[in-house]
Amino acid sequence: MHEEPSAPARTMAPHPSSCPAPTPAGHDATTTERGSFCLARCTCGWTGPARRSRDRARTDAAEHLAAS
């Protein structure tokens, strides 16, 4: 019988300094897609404009969180 080698154990690496800061209380912005458009939404009810650029929608979300 052939045995597969076991996978190495996973360890948790520290967060790099480039990680975004924790979101303010009550705010968690994400992006969603609607057809060919992408828009940013937040749990506080804020919605950004529909964008064709996913990167711009992510920037809208980051700007919202920074202003909160």
DAHU-V342381 format. One record per pair of residues at least 24 apart in sequence whose ideal C-beta (glycine too) atoms are under 8 Angstrom apart, sorted by the first residue. I is the first residue (numbers start at 0). GAP is how many residues later the second one is. Records with the same first field share a line. If there is no record, write none. Layout:
I=GAP, GAP
//
This chain:
19=42
22=42
23=41, 44
26=37, 38, 41
28=32, 33, 35, 36
29=31
30=26, 27, 30
39=24
43=24
//
